[in-house]
C-alpha cells in the first residue's frame, strides 16, 4: 500500500469513527432528554458518514475503472468501521425516536 492509499484508508477510518462517536454522543444526549443536542450530534454523525461513504465510493469507482487497490488488513478494517458506523447510526436514530415517545407518554 502506497502513502496515498494509506491516507485514503486512514481518512475512511477517521470519518467512520467520527460518525459513530457523534452517534454515541447523540444517544447519550437523548437519554438525558436533550433532544436538541441529540439532533445536532446526529447531523454531525451523518455528515461524517457522508465523508466516509464518499471515500468508499471513490475507491469503488477507481476499482471499476481498472485502478485496483491492494486489499490489506487495514483496508478491510476501514470497511468494518464504515459498516459498523452505518449500523450504529441507524439504530441510534431509532432509539432517539423511542426516547422521544417515552418522554411524551410519561407526561
TORKOL-623654 format. One record per atom (N, C-alpha, C, CB): atom name; residue number from 1; x, y negated, z. Coordinates in steps of 0.2 Angstrom, whole numbers, padded with zeros to 4 digits. Glycine has a CB too. Layout:
# residues N
<atom atome="CA" num="NUM" px="X" py="Y" pz="Z"/>
...
# end
This chain:
# residues 107
<atom atome="N" num="1" px="0004" py="0006" pz="0000"/>
<atom atome="CA" num="1" px="0000" py="0000" pz="0000"/>
<atom atome="C" num="1" px="0004" py="-0006" pz="0000"/>
<atom atome="CB" num="1" px="-0005" py="0000" pz="0006"/>
<atom atome="N" num="2" px="0003" py="-0011" pz="-0005"/>
<atom atome="CA" num="2" px="0007" py="-0017" pz="-0005"/>
<atom atome="C" num="2" px="0005" py="-0022" pz="0000"/>
<atom atome="CB" num="2" px="0008" py="-0019" pz="-0012"/>
<atom atome="N" num="3" px="0008" py="-0027" pz="0000"/>
<atom atome="CA" num="3" px="0006" py="-0033" pz="0005"/>
<atom atome="C" num="3" px="0000" py="-0036" pz="0003"/>
<atom atome="CB" num="3" px="0012" py="-0038" pz="0005"/>
<atom atome="N" num="4" px="-0002" py="-0037" pz="-0003"/>
<atom atome="CA" num="4" px="-0008" py="-0040" pz="-0005"/>
<atom atome="C" num="4" px="-0014" py="-0035" pz="-0003"/>
<atom atome="CB" num="4" px="-0008" py="-0041" pz="-0013"/>
<atom atome="N" num="5" px="-0013" py="-0028" pz="-0004"/>
<atom atome="CA" num="5" px="-0019" py="-0024" pz="-0002"/>
<atom atome="C" num="5" px="-0019" py="-0023" pz="0005"/>
<atom atome="CB" num="5" px="-0017" py="-0017" pz="-0005"/>
<atom atome="N" num="6" px="-0014" py="-0024" pz="0009"/>
<atom atome="CA" num="6" px="-0014" py="-0024" pz="0016"/>
<atom atome="C" num="6" px="-0018" py="-0030" pz="0019"/>
<atom atome="CB" num="6" px="-0007" py="-0024" pz="0019"/>
<atom atome="N" num="7" px="-0017" py="-0036" pz="0016"/>
<atom atome="CA" num="7" px="-0020" py="-0042" pz="0018"/>
<atom atome="C" num="7" px="-0028" py="-0041" pz="0017"/>
<atom atome="CB" num="7" px="-0018" py="-0048" pz="0014"/>
<atom atome="N" num="8" px="-0030" py="-0038" pz="0011"/>
<atom atome="CA" num="8" px="-0037" py="-0037" pz="0010"/>
<atom atome="C" num="8" px="-0040" py="-0032" pz="0015"/>
<atom atome="CB" num="8" px="-0037" py="-0034" pz="0002"/>
<atom atome="N" num="9" px="-0036" py="-0027" pz="0016"/>
<atom atome="CA" num="9" px="-0039" py="-0022" pz="0021"/>
<atom atome="C" num="9" px="-0040" py="-0025" pz="0028"/>
<atom atome="CB" num="9" px="-0035" py="-0015" pz="0021"/>
<atom atome="N" num="10" px="-0035" py="-0028" pz="0030"/>
<atom atome="CA" num="10" px="-0035" py="-0031" pz="0036"/>
<atom atome="C" num="10" px="-0040" py="-0037" pz="0037"/>
<atom atome="CB" num="10" px="-0028" py="-0034" pz="0038"/>
<atom atome="N" num="11" px="-0041" py="-0040" pz="0031"/>
<atom atome="CA" num="11" px="-0047" py="-0045" pz="0031"/>
<atom atome="C" num="11" px="-0054" py="-0042" pz="0032"/>
<atom atome="CB" num="11" px="-0047" py="-0049" pz="0025"/>
<atom atome="N" num="12" px="-0054" py="-0036" pz="0029"/>
<atom atome="CA" num="12" px="-0060" py="-0032" pz="0029"/>
<atom atome="C" num="12" px="-0062" py="-0030" pz="0037"/>
<atom atome="CB" num="12" px="-0060" py="-0026" pz="0025"/>
<atom atome="N" num="13" px="-0056" py="-0027" pz="0040"/>
<atom atome="CA" num="13" px="-0057" py="-0025" pz="0047"/>
<atom atome="C" num="13" px="-0058" py="-0031" pz="0051"/>
<atom atome="CB" num="13" px="-0050" py="-0022" pz="0049"/>
<atom atome="N" num="14" px="-0055" py="-0037" pz="0050"/>
<atom atome="CA" num="14" px="-0056" py="-0043" pz="0054"/>
<atom atome="C" num="14" px="-0064" py="-0045" pz="0054"/>
<atom atome="CB" num="14" px="-0051" py="-0048" pz="0052"/>
<atom atome="N" num="15" px="-0066" py="-0046" pz="0047"/>
<atom atome="CA" num="15" px="-0073" py="-0048" pz="0046"/>
<atom atome="C" num="15" px="-0078" py="-0043" pz="0049"/>
<atom atome="CB" num="15" px="-0074" py="-0050" pz="0039"/>
<atom atome="N" num="16" px="-0077" py="-0037" pz="0048"/>
<atom atome="CA" num="16" px="-0082" py="-0032" pz="0051"/>
<atom atome="C" num="16" px="-0082" py="-0032" pz="0058"/>
<atom atome="CB" num="16" px="-0080" py="-0025" pz="0048"/>
<atom atome="N" num="17" px="-0076" py="-0033" pz="0061"/>
<atom atome="CA" num="17" px="-0075" py="-0033" pz="0068"/>
<atom atome="C" num="17" px="-0078" py="-0039" pz="0071"/>
<atom atome="CB" num="17" px="-0068" py="-0033" pz="0071"/>
<atom atome="N" num="18" px="-0077" py="-0045" pz="0068"/>
<atom atome="CA" num="18" px="-0081" py="-0051" pz="0070"/>
<atom atome="C" num="18" px="-0088" py="-0051" pz="0069"/>
<atom atome="CB" num="18" px="-0078" py="-0057" pz="0066"/>
<atom atome="N" num="19" px="-0091" py="-0047" pz="0064"/>
<atom atome="CA" num="19" px="-0098" py="-0047" pz="0063"/>
<atom atome="C" num="19" px="-0101" py="-0043" pz="0069"/>
<atom atome="CB" num="19" px="-0099" py="-0043" pz="0057"/>
<atom atome="N" num="20" px="-0098" py="-0037" pz="0071"/>
<atom atome="CA" num="20" px="-0100" py="-0033" pz="0076"/>
<atom atome="C" num="20" px="-0100" py="-0037" pz="0083"/>
<atom atome="CB" num="20" px="-0096" py="-0026" pz="0077"/>
<atom atome="N" num="21" px="-0094" py="-0040" pz="0084"/>
<atom atome="CA" num="21" px="-0093" py="-0044" pz="0090"/>
<atom atome="C" num="21" px="-0099" py="-0049" pz="0091"/>
<atom atome="CB" num="21" px="-0086" py="-0047" pz="0090"/>
<atom atome="N" num="22" px="-0100" py="-0053" pz="0086"/>
<atom atome="CA" num="22" px="-0106" py="-0058" pz="0086"/>
<atom atome="C" num="22" px="-0112" py="-0054" pz="0088"/>
<atom atome="CB" num="22" px="-0106" py="-0062" pz="0080"/>
<atom atome="N" num="23" px="-0114" py="-0048" pz="0085"/>
<atom atome="CA" num="23" px="-0120" py="-0045" pz="0086"/>
<atom atome="C" num="23" px="-0120" py="-0042" pz="0094"/>
<atom atome="CB" num="23" px="-0120" py="-0038" pz="0082"/>
<atom atome="N" num="24" px="-0114" py="-0040" pz="0096"/>
<atom atome="CA" num="24" px="-0114" py="-0038" pz="0103"/>
<atom atome="C" num="24" px="-0116" py="-0044" pz="0108"/>
<atom atome="CB" num="24" px="-0107" py="-0036" pz="0105"/>
<atom atome="N" num="25" px="-0113" py="-0050" pz="0106"/>
<atom atome="CA" num="25" px="-0115" py="-0056" pz="0110"/>
<atom atome="C" num="25" px="-0122" py="-0058" pz="0109"/>
<atom atome="CB" num="25" px="-0110" py="-0062" pz="0108"/>
<atom atome="N" num="26" px="-0125" py="-0057" pz="0103"/>
<atom atome="CA" num="26" px="-0132" py="-0059" pz="0102"/>
<atom atome="C" num="26" px="-0136" py="-0054" pz="0106"/>
<atom atome="CB" num="26" px="-0134" py="-0058" pz="0094"/>
<atom atome="N" num="27" px="-0135" py="-0048" pz="0107"/>
<atom atome="CA" num="27" px="-0139" py="-0043" pz="0111"/>
<atom atome="C" num="27" px="-0138" py="-0045" pz="0118"/>
<atom atome="CB" num="27" px="-0136" py="-0036" pz="0110"/>
<atom atome="N" num="28" px="-0132" py="-0047" pz="0120"/>
<atom atome="CA" num="28" px="-0132" py="-0049" pz="0127"/>
<atom atome="C" num="28" px="-0136" py="-0056" pz="0129"/>
<atom atome="CB" num="28" px="-0124" py="-0051" pz="0129"/>
<atom atome="N" num="29" px="-0136" py="-0060" pz="0124"/>
<atom atome="CA" num="29" px="-0140" py="-0066" pz="0125"/>
<atom atome="C" num="29" px="-0147" py="-0065" pz="0125"/>
<atom atome="CB" num="29" px="-0138" py="-0071" pz="0119"/>
<atom atome="N" num="30" px="-0150" py="-0060" pz="0121"/>
<atom atome="CA" num="30" px="-0157" py="-0058" pz="0120"/>
<atom atome="C" num="30" px="-0159" py="-0055" pz="0127"/>
<atom atome="CB" num="30" px="-0158" py="-0054" pz="0114"/>
<atom atome="N" num="31" px="-0154" py="-0051" pz="0130"/>
<atom atome="CA" num="31" px="-0156" py="-0048" pz="0136"/>
<atom atome="C" num="31" px="-0157" py="-0053" pz="0142"/>
<atom atome="CB" num="31" px="-0150" py="-0043" pz="0138"/>
<atom atome="N" num="32" px="-0154" py="-0058" pz="0141"/>
<atom atome="CA" num="32" px="-0155" py="-0064" pz="0146"/>
<atom atome="C" num="32" px="-0160" py="-0069" pz="0144"/>
<atom atome="CB" num="32" px="-0148" py="-0068" pz="0147"/>
<atom atome="N" num="33" px="-0164" py="-0067" pz="0139"/>
<atom atome="CA" num="33" px="-0170" py="-0071" pz="0136"/>
<atom atome="C" num="33" px="-0167" py="-0077" pz="0133"/>
<atom atome="CB" num="33" px="-0175" py="-0072" pz="0141"/>
<atom atome="N" num="34" px="-0161" py="-0078" pz="0131"/>
<atom atome="CA" num="34" px="-0158" py="-0084" pz="0127"/>
<atom atome="C" num="34" px="-0159" py="-0082" pz="0120"/>
<atom atome="CB" num="34" px="-0151" py="-0085" pz="0130"/>
<atom atome="N" num="35" px="-0165" py="-0083" pz="0117"/>
<atom atome="CA" num="35" px="-0166" py="-0081" pz="0110"/>
<atom atome="C" num="35" px="-0163" py="-0086" pz="0105"/>
<atom atome="CB" num="35" px="-0173" py="-0080" pz="0109"/>
<atom atome="N" num="36" px="-0162" py="-0092" pz="0107"/>
<atom atome="CA" num="36" px="-0159" py="-0097" pz="0103"/>
<atom atome="C" num="36" px="-0151" py="-0095" pz="0102"/>
<atom atome="CB" num="36" px="-0159" py="-0104" pz="0106"/>
<atom atome="N" num="37" px="-0148" py="-0093" pz="0107"/>
<atom atome="CA" num="37" px="-0141" py="-0091" pz="0106"/>
<atom atome="C" num="37" px="-0141" py="-0084" pz="0102"/>
<atom atome="CB" num="37" px="-0138" py="-0090" pz="0113"/>
<atom atome="N" num="38" px="-0145" py="-0080" pz="0104"/>
<atom atome="CA" num="38" px="-0146" py="-0074" pz="0100"/>
<atom atome="C" num="38" px="-0146" py="-0075" pz="0093"/>
<atom atome="CB" num="38" px="-0151" py="-0069" pz="0103"/>
<atom atome="N" num="39" px="-0151" py="-0079" pz="0091"/>
<atom atome="CA" num="39" px="-0152" py="-0080" pz="0084"/>
<atom atome="C" num="39" px="-0145" py="-0084" pz="0081"/>
<atom atome="CB" num="39" px="-0157" py="-0085" pz="0083"/>
<atom atome="N" num="40" px="-0142" py="-0088" pz="0084"/>
<atom atome="CA" num="40" px="-0136" py="-0091" pz="0082"/>
<atom atome="C" num="40" px="-0130" py="-0086" pz="0081"/>
<atom atome="CB" num="40" px="-0133" py="-0097" pz="0087"/>
<atom atome="N" num="41" px="-0130" py="-0081" pz="0086"/>
<atom atome="CA" num="41" px="-0125" py="-0076" pz="0085"/>
<atom atome="C" num="41" px="-0126" py="-0071" pz="0080"/>
<atom atome="CB" num="41" px="-0124" py="-0072" pz="0092"/>
<atom atome="N" num="42" px="-0133" py="-0070" pz="0079"/>
<atom atome="CA" num="42" px="-0134" py="-0065" pz="0073"/>
<atom atome="C" num="42" px="-0133" py="-0069" pz="0066"/>
<atom atome="CB" num="42" px="-0142" py="-0063" pz="0074"/>
<atom atome="N" num="43" px="-0134" py="-0075" pz="0066"/>
<atom atome="CA" num="43" px="-0132" py="-0079" pz="0060"/>
<atom atome="C" num="43" px="-0125" py="-0078" pz="0059"/>
<atom atome="CB" num="43" px="-0134" py="-0086" pz="0060"/>
<atom atome="N" num="44" px="-0121" py="-0079" pz="0064"/>
<atom atome="CA" num="44" px="-0113" py="-0079" pz="0063"/>
<atom atome="C" num="44" px="-0112" py="-0071" pz="0061"/>
<atom atome="CB" num="44" px="-0110" py="-0081" pz="0070"/>
<atom atome="N" num="45" px="-0115" py="-0066" pz="0064"/>
<atom atome="CA" num="45" px="-0114" py="-0059" pz="0063"/>
<atom atome="C" num="45" px="-0115" py="-0058" pz="0056"/>
<atom atome="CB" num="45" px="-0118" py="-0055" pz="0067"/>
<atom atome="N" num="46" px="-0120" py="-0060" pz="0053"/>
<atom atome="CA" num="46" px="-0122" py="-0059" pz="0046"/>
<atom atome="C" num="46" px="-0117" py="-0063" pz="0041"/>
<atom atome="CB" num="46" px="-0129" py="-0061" pz="0045"/>
<atom atome="N" num="47" px="-0115" py="-0069" pz="0043"/>
<atom atome="CA" num="47" px="-0110" py="-0072" pz="0039"/>
<atom atome="C" num="47" px="-0104" py="-0068" pz="0039"/>
<atom atome="CB" num="47" px="-0109" py="-0079" pz="0042"/>
<atom atome="N" num="48" px="-0101" py="-0066" pz="0044"/>
<atom atome="CA" num="48" px="-0095" py="-0062" pz="0044"/>
<atom atome="C" num="48" px="-0096" py="-0055" pz="0040"/>
<atom atome="CB" num="48" px="-0093" py="-0060" pz="0051"/>
<atom atome="N" num="49" px="-0102" py="-0053" pz="0041"/>
<atom atome="CA" num="49" px="-0104" py="-0047" pz="0037"/>
<atom atome="C" num="49" px="-0104" py="-0048" pz="0030"/>
<atom atome="CB" num="49" px="-0111" py="-0044" pz="0039"/>
<atom atome="N" num="50" px="-0106" py="-0053" pz="0028"/>
<atom atome="CA" num="50" px="-0106" py="-0055" pz="0020"/>
<atom atome="C" num="50" px="-0099" py="-0056" pz="0018"/>
<atom atome="CB" num="50" px="-0110" py="-0062" pz="0019"/>
<atom atome="N" num="51" px="-0095" py="-0059" pz="0022"/>
<atom atome="CA" num="51" px="-0087" py="-0059" pz="0020"/>
<atom atome="C" num="51" px="-0084" py="-0052" pz="0019"/>
<atom atome="CB" num="51" px="-0084" py="-0063" pz="0025"/>
<atom atome="N" num="52" px="-0086" py="-0048" pz="0024"/>
<atom atome="CA" num="52" px="-0083" py="-0041" pz="0024"/>
<atom atome="C" num="52" px="-0086" py="-0037" pz="0018"/>
<atom atome="CB" num="52" px="-0085" py="-0037" pz="0030"/>
<atom atome="N" num="53" px="-0092" py="-0038" pz="0017"/>
<atom atome="CA" num="53" px="-0095" py="-0035" pz="0011"/>
<atom atome="C" num="53" px="-0093" py="-0037" pz="0004"/>
<atom atome="CB" num="53" px="-0103" py="-0035" pz="0011"/>
<atom atome="N" num="54" px="-0092" py="-0044" pz="0004"/>
<atom atome="CA" num="54" px="-0089" py="-0047" pz="-0002"/>
<atom atome="C" num="54" px="-0082" py="-0044" pz="-0004"/>
<atom atome="CB" num="54" px="-0088" py="-0054" pz="-0002"/>
<atom atome="N" num="55" px="-0078" py="-0043" pz="0002"/>
<atom atome="CA" num="55" px="-0071" py="-0040" pz="0001"/>
<atom atome="C" num="55" px="-0072" py="-0032" pz="-0002"/>
<atom atome="CB" num="55" px="-0067" py="-0040" pz="0008"/>
<atom atome="N" num="56" px="-0077" py="-0029" pz="0001"/>
<atom atome="CA" num="56" px="-0078" py="-0022" pz="-0001"/>
<atom atome="C" num="56" px="-0080" py="-0022" pz="-0008"/>
<atom atome="CB" num="56" px="-0083" py="-0019" pz="0003"/>
<atom atome="N" num="57" px="-0084" py="-0027" pz="-0010"/>
<atom atome="CA" num="57" px="-0087" py="-0027" pz="-0017"/>
<atom atome="C" num="57" px="-0081" py="-0028" pz="-0022"/>
<atom atome="CB" num="57" px="-0092" py="-0032" pz="-0018"/>
<atom atome="N" num="58" px="-0077" py="-0033" pz="-0020"/>
<atom atome="CA" num="58" px="-0071" py="-0034" pz="-0024"/>
<atom atome="C" num="58" px="-0066" py="-0028" pz="-0025"/>
<atom atome="CB" num="58" px="-0066" py="-0040" pz="-0021"/>
<atom atome="N" num="59" px="-0065" py="-0024" pz="-0020"/>
<atom atome="CA" num="59" px="-0062" py="-0018" pz="-0020"/>
<atom atome="C" num="59" px="-0065" py="-0013" pz="-0025"/>
<atom atome="CB" num="59" px="-0061" py="-0015" pz="-0013"/>
<atom atome="N" num="60" px="-0072" py="-0012" pz="-0024"/>
<atom atome="CA" num="60" px="-0075" py="-0008" pz="-0029"/>
<atom atome="C" num="60" px="-0075" py="-0010" pz="-0036"/>
<atom atome="CB" num="60" px="-0083" py="-0007" pz="-0026"/>
<atom atome="N" num="61" px="-0076" py="-0017" pz="-0037"/>
<atom atome="CA" num="61" px="-0076" py="-0019" pz="-0044"/>
<atom atome="C" num="61" px="-0069" py="-0018" pz="-0047"/>
<atom atome="CB" num="61" px="-0077" py="-0027" pz="-0044"/>
<atom atome="N" num="62" px="-0063" py="-0019" pz="-0043"/>
<atom atome="CA" num="62" px="-0057" py="-0018" pz="-0045"/>
<atom atome="C" num="62" px="-0056" py="-0011" pz="-0047"/>
<atom atome="CB" num="62" px="-0051" py="-0020" pz="-0040"/>
<atom atome="N" num="63" px="-0058" py="-0006" pz="-0043"/>
<atom atome="CA" num="63" px="-0058" py="0001" pz="-0045"/>
<atom atome="C" num="63" px="-0062" py="0003" pz="-0051"/>
<atom atome="CB" num="63" px="-0060" py="0005" pz="-0039"/>
<atom atome="N" num="64" px="-0068" py="0000" pz="-0052"/>
<atom atome="CA" num="64" px="-0072" py="0001" pz="-0058"/>
<atom atome="C" num="64" px="-0068" py="-0001" pz="-0064"/>
<atom atome="CB" num="64" px="-0079" py="-0002" pz="-0057"/>
<atom atome="N" num="65" px="-0064" py="-0006" pz="-0063"/>
<atom atome="CA" num="65" px="-0061" py="-0009" pz="-0069"/>
<atom atome="C" num="65" px="-0054" py="-0005" pz="-0070"/>
<atom atome="CB" num="65" px="-0059" py="-0017" pz="-0068"/>
<atom atome="N" num="66" px="-0053" py="0000" pz="-0066"/>
<atom atome="CA" num="66" px="-0047" py="0004" pz="-0068"/>
<atom atome="C" num="66" px="-0041" py="0002" pz="-0063"/>
<atom atome="CB" num="66" px="-0045" py="0003" pz="-0075"/>
<atom atome="N" num="67" px="-0042" py="-0003" pz="-0059"/>
<atom atome="CA" num="67" px="-0036" py="-0005" pz="-0054"/>
<atom atome="C" num="67" px="-0037" py="-0002" pz="-0048"/>
<atom atome="CB" num="67" px="-0036" py="-0013" pz="-0053"/>
<atom atome="N" num="68" px="-0035" py="0005" pz="-0047"/>
<atom atome="CA" num="68" px="-0036" py="0009" pz="-0041"/>
<atom atome="C" num="68" px="-0032" py="0007" pz="-0036"/>
<atom atome="CB" num="68" px="-0035" py="0016" pz="-0043"/>
<atom atome="N" num="69" px="-0035" py="0007" pz="-0030"/>
<atom atome="CA" num="69" px="-0031" py="0006" pz="-0024"/>
<atom atome="C" num="69" px="-0029" py="0012" pz="-0021"/>
<atom atome="CB" num="69" px="-0035" py="0002" pz="-0018"/>
<atom atome="N" num="70" px="-0023" py="0012" pz="-0017"/>
<atom atome="CA" num="70" px="-0021" py="0018" pz="-0014"/>
<atom atome="C" num="70" px="-0025" py="0019" pz="-0008"/>
<atom atome="CB" num="70" px="-0013" py="0018" pz="-0011"/>
<atom atome="N" num="71" px="-0028" py="0025" pz="-0007"/>
<atom atome="CA" num="71" px="-0033" py="0027" pz="-0001"/>
<atom atome="C" num="71" px="-0028" py="0029" pz="0004"/>
<atom atome="CB" num="71" px="-0038" py="0032" pz="-0003"/>
<atom atome="N" num="72" px="-0028" py="0025" pz="0010"/>
<atom atome="CA" num="72" px="-0024" py="0026" pz="0015"/>
<atom atome="C" num="72" px="-0029" py="0027" pz="0021"/>
<atom atome="CB" num="72" px="-0019" py="0021" pz="0017"/>
<atom atome="N" num="73" px="-0026" py="0029" pz="0027"/>
<atom atome="CA" num="73" px="-0030" py="0029" pz="0033"/>
<atom atome="C" num="73" px="-0032" py="0022" pz="0035"/>
<atom atome="CB" num="73" px="-0026" py="0032" pz="0039"/>
<atom atome="N" num="74" px="-0028" py="0017" pz="0034"/>
<atom atome="CA" num="74" px="-0030" py="0011" pz="0035"/>
<atom atome="C" num="74" px="-0036" py="0008" pz="0031"/>
<atom atome="CB" num="74" px="-0025" py="0006" pz="0034"/>
<atom atome="N" num="75" px="-0036" py="0010" pz="0025"/>
<atom atome="CA" num="75" px="-0042" py="0009" pz="0020"/>
<atom atome="C" num="75" px="-0048" py="0012" pz="0023"/>
<atom atome="CB" num="75" px="-0041" py="0011" pz="0013"/>
<atom atome="N" num="76" px="-0048" py="0019" pz="0025"/>
<atom atome="CA" num="76" px="-0053" py="0022" pz="0027"/>
<atom atome="C" num="76" px="-0056" py="0019" pz="0034"/>
<atom atome="CB" num="76" px="-0052" py="0030" pz="0029"/>
<atom atome="N" num="77" px="-0051" py="0017" pz="0038"/>
<atom atome="CA" num="77" px="-0053" py="0014" pz="0044"/>
<atom atome="C" num="77" px="-0057" py="0007" pz="0043"/>
<atom atome="CB" num="77" px="-0046" py="0012" pz="0048"/>
<atom atome="N" num="78" px="-0055" py="0004" pz="0038"/>
<atom atome="CA" num="78" px="-0058" py="-0003" pz="0036"/>
<atom atome="C" num="78" px="-0066" py="-0001" pz="0034"/>
<atom atome="CB" num="78" px="-0055" py="-0007" pz="0031"/>
<atom atome="N" num="79" px="-0067" py="0004" pz="0030"/>
<atom atome="CA" num="79" px="-0073" py="0006" pz="0028"/>
<atom atome="C" num="79" px="-0078" py="0008" pz="0034"/>
<atom atome="CB" num="79" px="-0073" py="0011" pz="0023"/>
<atom atome="N" num="80" px="-0074" py="0012" pz="0039"/>
<atom atome="CA" num="80" px="-0078" py="0014" pz="0045"/>
<atom atome="C" num="80" px="-0080" py="0008" pz="0049"/>
<atom atome="CB" num="80" px="-0073" py="0018" pz="0049"/>
<atom atome="N" num="81" px="-0076" py="0003" pz="0050"/>
<atom atome="CA" num="81" px="-0078" py="-0003" pz="0053"/>
<atom atome="C" num="81" px="-0084" py="-0007" pz="0050"/>
<atom atome="CB" num="81" px="-0072" py="-0008" pz="0054"/>
<atom atome="N" num="82" px="-0083" py="-0007" pz="0043"/>
<atom atome="CA" num="82" px="-0089" py="-0011" pz="0040"/>
<atom atome="C" num="82" px="-0095" py="-0007" pz="0041"/>
<atom atome="CB" num="82" px="-0087" py="-0011" pz="0032"/>
<atom atome="N" num="83" px="-0095" py="0000" pz="0040"/>
<atom atome="CA" num="83" px="-0102" py="0003" pz="0041"/>
<atom atome="C" num="83" px="-0104" py="0003" pz="0048"/>
<atom atome="CB" num="83" px="-0101" py="0011" pz="0039"/>
<atom atome="N" num="84" px="-0100" py="0003" pz="0053"/>
<atom atome="CA" num="84" px="-0102" py="0003" pz="0060"/>
<atom atome="C" num="84" px="-0105" py="-0004" pz="0061"/>
<atom atome="CB" num="84" px="-0095" py="0004" pz="0064"/>
<atom atome="N" num="85" px="-0102" py="-0009" pz="0058"/>
<atom atome="CA" num="85" px="-0105" py="-0016" pz="0059"/>
<atom atome="C" num="85" px="-0112" py="-0017" pz="0056"/>
<atom atome="CB" num="85" px="-0100" py="-0021" pz="0056"/>
<atom atome="N" num="86" px="-0112" py="-0014" pz="0050"/>
<atom atome="CA" num="86" px="-0119" py="-0014" pz="0047"/>
<atom atome="C" num="86" px="-0124" py="-0011" pz="0051"/>
<atom atome="CB" num="86" px="-0119" py="-0011" pz="0040"/>
<atom atome="N" num="87" px="-0123" py="-0005" pz="0054"/>
<atom atome="CA" num="87" px="-0127" py="-0001" pz="0058"/>
<atom atome="C" num="87" px="-0129" py="-0005" pz="0064"/>
<atom atome="CB" num="87" px="-0125" py="0006" pz="0059"/>
<atom atome="N" num="88" px="-0124" py="-0007" pz="0067"/>
<atom atome="CA" num="88" px="-0125" py="-0011" pz="0074"/>
<atom atome="C" num="88" px="-0129" py="-0017" pz="0073"/>
<atom atome="CB" num="88" px="-0118" py="-0013" pz="0077"/>
<atom atome="N" num="89" px="-0128" py="-0021" pz="0068"/>
<atom atome="CA" num="89" px="-0131" py="-0027" pz="0067"/>
<atom atome="C" num="89" px="-0139" py="-0026" pz="0065"/>
<atom atome="CB" num="89" px="-0128" py="-0031" pz="0061"/>
<atom atome="N" num="90" px="-0140" py="-0020" pz="0062"/>
<atom atome="CA" num="90" px="-0147" py="-0019" pz="0060"/>
<atom atome="C" num="90" px="-0151" py="-0017" pz="0067"/>
<atom atome="CB" num="90" px="-0147" py="-0013" pz="0055"/>
<atom atome="N" num="91" px="-0147" py="-0012" pz="0071"/>
<atom atome="CA" num="91" px="-0150" py="-0010" pz="0077"/>
<atom atome="C" num="91" px="-0151" py="-0016" pz="0082"/>
<atom atome="CB" num="91" px="-0146" py="-0005" pz="0080"/>
<atom atome="N" num="92" px="-0146" py="-0020" pz="0082"/>
<atom atome="CA" num="92" px="-0146" py="-0026" pz="0086"/>
<atom atome="C" num="92" px="-0152" py="-0031" pz="0085"/>
<atom atome="CB" num="92" px="-0140" py="-0030" pz="0086"/>
<atom atome="N" num="93" px="-0154" py="-0032" pz="0078"/>
<atom atome="CA" num="93" px="-0160" py="-0036" pz="0076"/>
<atom atome="C" num="93" px="-0166" py="-0033" pz="0079"/>
<atom atome="CB" num="93" px="-0160" py="-0037" pz="0069"/>
<atom atome="N" num="94" px="-0166" py="-0026" pz="0078"/>
<atom atome="CA" num="94" px="-0172" py="-0023" pz="0081"/>
<atom atome="C" num="94" px="-0173" py="-0023" pz="0088"/>
<atom atome="CB" num="94" px="-0172" py="-0015" pz="0079"/>
<atom atome="N" num="95" px="-0168" py="-0023" pz="0092"/>
<atom atome="CA" num="95" px="-0168" py="-0024" pz="0099"/>
<atom atome="C" num="95" px="-0170" py="-0031" pz="0101"/>
<atom atome="CB" num="95" px="-0161" py="-0022" pz="0102"/>
<atom atome="N" num="96" px="-0167" py="-0036" pz="0098"/>
<atom atome="CA" num="96" px="-0169" py="-0043" pz="0099"/>
<atom atome="C" num="96" px="-0177" py="-0043" pz="0099"/>
<atom atome="CB" num="96" px="-0165" py="-0048" pz="0095"/>
<atom atome="N" num="97" px="-0179" py="-0041" pz="0093"/>
<atom atome="CA" num="97" px="-0187" py="-0041" pz="0092"/>
<atom atome="C" num="97" px="-0190" py="-0038" pz="0098"/>
<atom atome="CB" num="97" px="-0188" py="-0038" pz="0086"/>
<atom atome="N" num="98" px="-0188" py="-0032" pz="0100"/>
<atom atome="CA" num="98" px="-0191" py="-0029" pz="0106"/>
<atom atome="C" num="98" px="-0190" py="-0033" pz="0112"/>
<atom atome="CB" num="98" px="-0187" py="-0022" pz="0108"/>
<atom atome="N" num="99" px="-0185" py="-0036" pz="0114"/>
<atom atome="CA" num="99" px="-0184" py="-0041" pz="0119"/>
<atom atome="C" num="99" px="-0189" py="-0046" pz="0119"/>
<atom atome="CB" num="99" px="-0177" py="-0043" pz="0120"/>
<atom atome="N" num="100" px="-0190" py="-0049" pz="0113"/>
<atom atome="CA" num="100" px="-0195" py="-0054" pz="0112"/>
<atom atome="C" num="100" px="-0202" py="-0052" pz="0114"/>
<atom atome="CB" num="100" px="-0195" py="-0057" pz="0105"/>
<atom atome="N" num="101" px="-0204" py="-0046" pz="0111"/>
<atom atome="CA" num="101" px="-0210" py="-0043" pz="0113"/>
<atom atome="C" num="101" px="-0211" py="-0042" pz="0120"/>
<atom atome="CB" num="101" px="-0212" py="-0037" pz="0109"/>
<atom atome="N" num="102" px="-0206" py="-0040" pz="0123"/>
<atom atome="CA" num="102" px="-0207" py="-0038" pz="0131"/>
<atom atome="C" num="102" px="-0208" py="-0045" pz="0134"/>
<atom atome="CB" num="102" px="-0200" py="-0035" pz="0133"/>
<atom atome="N" num="103" px="-0204" py="-0050" pz="0132"/>
<atom atome="CA" num="103" px="-0205" py="-0056" pz="0136"/>
<atom atome="C" num="103" px="-0212" py="-0059" pz="0135"/>
<atom atome="CB" num="103" px="-0200" py="-0061" pz="0133"/>
<atom atome="N" num="104" px="-0215" py="-0058" pz="0130"/>
<atom atome="CA" num="104" px="-0222" py="-0060" pz="0129"/>
<atom atome="C" num="104" px="-0227" py="-0056" pz="0133"/>
<atom atome="CB" num="104" px="-0224" py="-0060" pz="0121"/>
<atom atome="N" num="105" px="-0226" py="-0050" pz="0133"/>
<atom atome="CA" num="105" px="-0230" py="-0045" pz="0137"/>
<atom atome="C" num="105" px="-0230" py="-0046" pz="0144"/>
<atom atome="CB" num="105" px="-0229" py="-0038" pz="0135"/>
<atom atome="N" num="106" px="-0224" py="-0048" pz="0146"/>
<atom atome="CA" num="106" px="-0223" py="-0049" pz="0154"/>
<atom atome="C" num="106" px="-0226" py="-0055" pz="0156"/>
<atom atome="CB" num="106" px="-0215" py="-0049" pz="0155"/>
<atom atome="N" num="107" px="-0228" py="-0060" pz="0152"/>
<atom atome="CA" num="107" px="-0231" py="-0066" pz="0154"/>
<atom atome="C" num="107" px="-0238" py="-0066" pz="0154"/>
<atom atome="CB" num="107" px="-0229" py="-0072" pz="0149"/>
# end
